[in-house]
Amino acid sequence: MLFTEPTFLFLFLPVLVALYFATGSREHGAYGNWLLLVASVIFYAKGGGAFTWLMLGSIAFNYWMAIAVDGAQNPKRGRTAFSAKTILTFAVAVNLAVLGIFKYANFFADNINALFLALNVRPVAVPHVLLPIGISFFTFHAISYVVDVYRRDATAQKSPVHAALYLLLFPQLIAGPIIRYRDLADQLARRLVTIDDFAYGVRRFVVGLGKKVLIANVVASPADQIFGMPFGELSAAHAWLGVVCYTLQIYFDFSGYSDMAIGLGRMFGFRFPENFRWPYVATSVQGFWRRWHISLSTWFRDYVYVPLGGNRRGPARTFLNLWLVFFLCGLWHGAAWTFVLWGLYHGSFLVLERLGLGRWLEGLWTPARHAYTMLAVMVGWVFFRAESLRQAVGYLAAMAGFATGSGLEQHVGLQLNSIVALALAAGVLGSAPLLPRLARWRRDVATMKVRALVESGRLAGLALLFVASAMLMAAGTYNPFIYFRF
């Protein structure tokens, strides 16, 4: 079940909200947790099918591992057979093994078989392994939970309901944000839902829905068509239009999901951290990663980069740590060499900016710094989107003016119609923090009468946004969220 399905919008969510607030109390604890837990299992089972048992098994395993780590660290509870570090190592290894089997088994098998063929050795037949939706996200949630207990940043949850709800809470289950247990522990025990919280959650959800349906889905069609074109038909105009469309698609697709997740969480009393802060206004690649998928970048920082030594062991080790972190970041996104190269590509820019490129950029005109960042990010998106390294290289050659297509076989106007042009314009404007600035102006400068007019316009805009999104969904113009396959 997905947030953009009519079944979710007009059946699952209204029924859940009605049951959640049936008691009339604004404070929610045991009843609300049980209800959300059952709803979350149903939500995942609708799309995950038999993999729901894998999810429940992961929850049970990590629940007991966290308790075991906590017990091994507390001498008052008696001696244990294994040390806390041994238990932690076992827990992390099992989580990574499960992720490796389901996400990377076919990738490694394909590469080993390619090596066998090069050596004239008969390849090994390996059955295709299906990928459970959201496995990367719930694996990282589980690892961070056990590690935080080991570090004493959190206390092991004794309530299986609370522990299960943290790992299974449906708004952030499939595609994040990746939330630390310590940030949610108190909210699991007790939370208060005010009218303002609920209203904010609804507004945030509708904005995310509009991002996904009205922008991401619209520009996804030309992006898919252009990236699927044969090299012989690809012109420079096509290549640039395709990468611009994909640049906006992936941002509004993923930030739209995050907005909906944050909004749904607030509707039920949870406050999730922000996952995006206008990444396309960054003026360096380092700044981009401080704004893009914040929960993932901070996860790698706290659980990989810092334990490796961070920047405390000299420049050479710092650069190696950055490359290793972004190698893993790329591999986390997908089991393909294109994702690995994308990660190393971004890691290289961070190294170059630390070596002096960053200081040189600071002396440039701000629009020039922004142009540099967007060019670097867009070239990276080619590797992220391409089906193979060969396609990525060919596509970049077309962007550079070495296209083999004349544009006569498929004129660019076939992809760039008025609807796509409108979505592109909305995407460019929506990538900049214009609305927050308008909100600050309304709060700090505008008169009471103007504030009332702006508020009325905002409510009308939200209503129009929801109706337009619902109409497009009813018309069948739907694409799955990009990050669901990670």
N, C-alpha and C positions, 0 to 999 in steps of 0.2 A: 504494500500500500504506500502511495506516495502523496506528498502534500498537494500536488497539482491534479489529483484524481477527483472527479466529482463525488465518488464514494467517500473519500476522506472529508471533503469540504462540506458536503450536505447531509452526511449520515454519521460517520464515525466521530467527527469533532463536535457537532451539536449535541449528540447523545452523551458523549463523555463530559462535556461542560455541564450539561443539565444534571447528570449524576454526581459530579464533583461538588457542585454547589447546592445539592438537594437538601443538605442539613441546614442551610441558611447561615452557617458560621463562616466568618472570614479567615479564621485560623484553622489550619489543616495539619493533620498528623497521621495517625495510624490508618484511619478510613481512607483518606486521600492517597496515601502511599500504596495501600492494597489495590485501590481502584486503578491508579496509574500503572502499577506493575502488571496487572491483568491486561490492561489496555495496550501496554507496550509489547507484551508477548503476542497478542492478537495482531498488532501492527506489524511486527517483524515476521510472524508466521505467514501473513498474507503475501509477502514477497519472497521470504527466505525459505518457505516450505520446510523440508526435512532438516535443513541447516539450523532450524530453531533449536534442535537438540544439541547441536554443537555449541551454540550460544549459551544455552542453559548449563551445559557441562563446563564451559569456560568460566561461567559465573561461580559455580559450585567449587571448582578447583581453586580459583583465586581467592574466594572467600576463606577457605581453609588454609591456604598458604599464608595469607595475611595474619590470621590468628596464630599460626605456627611461628611466624617470624616474631610477632609481638610476644608470644610466650617464651621464645628462646632468649629474648632480650631482657626479660623480667626475672631476676633470680628468685623473687618471692614465690614464684609459681613452681619452683623445683627445677632440677636439672633435666635437660632434654637430650635426646640422642644425637641431635645435629645442631650445629651452630646456626645463628640467624643468617650469617652470610651464605652458608651452604644451602639453606632453605631458599633464600632469595635467588641464588644462582640456579637452583633447580626450577623454581617458578618461572624465571625469565626464559630459561632454556626451553621449557615446555611451551610457553606462549609463542616464542619465536619459531619453534619446530612446527607448531600447528599452522602458523602464518606461512612458513616456508613450504610446507607440503601443499597447501591449497593454492597459494599464489605463485610460487616459483618453481614447483616441480616440473611443469611442462617447459618452462624457460630453460632450466638447466639441462633437461633431457634433450631438448632441441639443439642446444649448443654442443653437448657431448656427442650427439649423433652427427652433427656437422663435422666435428673433429674426426670421428671414426671414418666418415666418408672420405675426408681428405687423406686419411692414412690407409684407404682401401680396406677398412674393417667394416664388417656388416653391422649396421645400426641396430640398436635395441628398441623393440616395440614397447612404447609406454602408453598406458591408457590416458585419455584426456581427463584432467581433473577440473571439475567445475569450481568457480570462485564464489564463495558465499558473499552476499552483499554486505558492505560495511566492515569486512573482517579486519582491514588495516586500522580502522578507527577504534573498534572495541578491543583489539589487541593492545593498542597503545594506551587506552584507558586502563586496562587491566594491569599492564606493566607499571604504569605510573602509580597506581594504587598500592601495589606491593612494595615498590621501591620507597614510596613516601612513608609507609609504615616502618620500613627498615631504617630510614633516615630519621625517624621520630618526628617527621613533619606532620604526621597524622596518626591517629589511634585506630587500631584494627576494629572494624565494625562488627559488633557481636550479633546484631540483628540481621538475619539473612534477607529480610525484606528490604531493609535500607541498603545493604550491600548490592543486592540484585537490582534495585531501582537505580542506583548510581550507574551501573554498567549497562542497564537496559532502557533507561528513560527515553521514550520514543522521539522527542524533538531532536535530540542530538545523536541518536543511535547510529544512523546510516552514514552521515557525512559531517559529523562534528557540529560545533567546535569541540576540540579535545579539551575536556574540563578536568581539572585536578580534583581529586577527592576532597582535599582539605578545603577547597572553595565551595564545596556543596554539602559538607557534612552537617553543619548547623541547619541548613535549609531542609535537609531530609528529616531532621528531628522535629522542626517546627518552622512554619512559615505563615505569613500573613498576606492575604490578597486584598488589596484595596481596589476601589473603583478606578482610581487613576492607573494603578498597575494593569488592570485588565484592559482598560481602554488603550493604554500604551502598547500592550501586547497585540491587540487587534490591529492597531495602526501599523505596527512594525511588520506583522504578518502580511497585511495587504500590500505594503510596499514591496516586500520580498516576492510576493506572488506576481506583482506587476513586472518586476525586474526579470523574472524567469519567463513569463508567458509573452509579454509584450515586446521585450527586447532580445533576450537570449535566444528564445525559440525562433524569432523572425530572422535574425542574422545567422542562425545555425544552418539554415537551408542553403544560402549561397556559399557559406564556408565549406559545407560538405560537398557541394557540387564542384567547387573549384579545386579543393584538395583531391578530389576524385578524378580530375581531368587527366587524360594522357599528356605526357610531356610535349608531344607534337602539336597539341592544341593550346598549350599554356602560354599566354602572353604576359608581359611585365604588368600590364594593367590588371589582368586577372589575378596574378600572384599577389599584388599589393592589396587588391580588394579582398581577397581571401584571407590574408593575414590580419587585416584590419577587422574584418567580421569576426574572426576567431578570437582576436584580442578582446573584443567587447563581449563575445559570447561567453568565454570562460569566466570573465569577471562577473557579469550579471547573472550567470547561471549559479556560480558558487556563492557569491555574496548574497544573491537572492535566497538561496537555501539557508545561509547563516542568519539572514534577517528573519526568515520564517521560524527557524529554530529558536532564536532569541525571543521572538514574539510569543510563540507557543509556551516557552518556559515561563515568561512573565505572566501569562494568563493563568498559570497554575501556581504562581508564587515563587518561581525560581528565577534567579538572576544569573544569567550566563555571561561570560566575558565576551567582549567584542572580538571579531575575527578579522575584520577588514577596517582600515582607516584610510580610505581614498588612496590606494597604492599607485594609481596612474598620475598622481600629481607629484610623485617623488622626483628628486633631482639627482639621485645616485642609485645604483643597484643595491647598495647597503640600505639606503632609505626605503627602497621598494620592499625589501624583506622585513623591515620593521612595520610595514603596513599591510602586507599580503599574508593571508593564512597565518595570522599571528599565533594562534594556539599551536600550530605545528612547528613553526620556527622556534618558539620558546620551549616546546617539548624537546626538540633536538638540542637546543642550547643547554637545558638543565640536565638531561639524561644521557647525552653523548658528548657534546663539546666540552662542558665543564669537567666531567670525569676524565676526559682525555688529557686534561691539563689546560684547556682554554688558551688564553694568551699569556700564561704565567711561565712558560718554559722557553722563551725566546722566539724571535720572528720565524725561524725555519719550522719549528714545531707548531707554531700558530697556523702557518700556511698549510701544513700537512693536515692539521685538525680540521681546518675549514674545508679542504678538498674531501676529506673522509666524510665529514658531516653531509656535504652536498651530494657526494656519491650515494650515500645511504638515503638521502632525501629523494633523489631521483629514482632509486630502486624502489623506495616505498610507494611512489606514485604508480609504478607499473613494471611488470616483468618483461622489459624490452630494452635493447641497447639505446634506443632513442631517448628513453627516460634517463638512463644513466648518463648519456652525453649531455642532456639538458641540465642535470644536476651539476656535473663537472664544469659545464659552461658558466653557470651562475657562480660556482665556487671560485672559478678563475677570475671573474670580475671583482669579487670581494677581495681576493688577494692583490690584484692590480691596484684597486683603490687604496688598500693599506700600504702598498709600496710607494705611493706618491701620486697616482692618478687622482685620488680623492682631493688632495691638496691643490692640484692643478685645476680641477673642476671648480673648486670654490672661487677661483678668480674669474670665472667666466660669467657672462650674462645669464641670468636665471632661465630664460627660455631656451638657451643653448644647452644648459645642463639638463633641462627637462627633455629636450629632443634627444640627447645622448641616451638618457635612461630609457625612453620609450623605444628607441631603435634597438637597444640591447635586449629589452624585454620581448619585443616583437620577433626578433630573430630567434630568440630562445623558444618562443611559442611554436615556431615551425618544427623544431625537433620534438616538442611535446605532442603536436598534432599529427605529424607524419607517421605513416604506417611502417616505414623502414628508413634506414640511414640513406639509402640510395634516393628515395623520394625526397627526403629532407634536403640533400645536396642539390638535386635537380630543381627543387622549388626555390632555394636560396639563389641559385644561378639565374632563375627567371626574374626574381626580385632585383638582382643586380644588373639586369638588362641583357642577359645572355639567353633570353627565351628563344625557343625554337618555333613557337607558334606565332602566327601573324595576327591572331585575333579575328581573322575572317571566318574560321571554322565555327567558332562560338563567340559572338560579339558580347562584350562585357555588359551591354544593356540587357542581356537575357537574365543576368543575375541581379543587376542593380536597377530594380523597379522602384516605383514611388513609395511603396510600403517599406522596402528595405532601406531606402534613403531616409525615410522618417525615423525608422528604428535606429539607424546609425547616428543621426543627429541627436536623438534623445539619449543614446548611449554616451556620446561624447560629452553632452551637457551633464548627464547623470553621473559621470565619472569624476566630476569636480564638486567640491563641497559648496555648491551654490545654495541649496535649501537650508543647510545649517546656518549659513551667513544671513539668509533671509529671516530665519527664526530668531537669531540674535538681534537683528535690526528691529524686528517686531517687538521683542521683549524690552530692548533698551532705549529705542528712539521713537518708535511709532506712537501716535496718540491712541487713546482708548477706542475711538471710532474706527481708526485704521486697523487696530488689532482685531476688533470684532469682524471687520470685513475679511481680513486675512484668514482668521479662524474659520469663518463660514466658507471661504474659498477652499481651504484645506480639507474640510469635511466633504465638500462637494467633489473635490478632486479624488479623494480616497474612494468615495462611492462610485465615481466614474471608472476609476482604476479597477475596482473589483468587478464591476459589471462587464467592462471590456475584456478582462482576463477570463471571466466565466464564459463569455461568448466565444472567445477563441478556443477555449478548452472544449466547449460543446461542438465546435466545428472540426475538432479532431487534430488541430495543429499542436501536437504535443511531442516533445523530445524528452527522454530521460535525463536526469541530472548527470553531468559529466563525472562528478566525483563519486557516484554510486559504484563505479567499477573499481574504485581503489579501496 
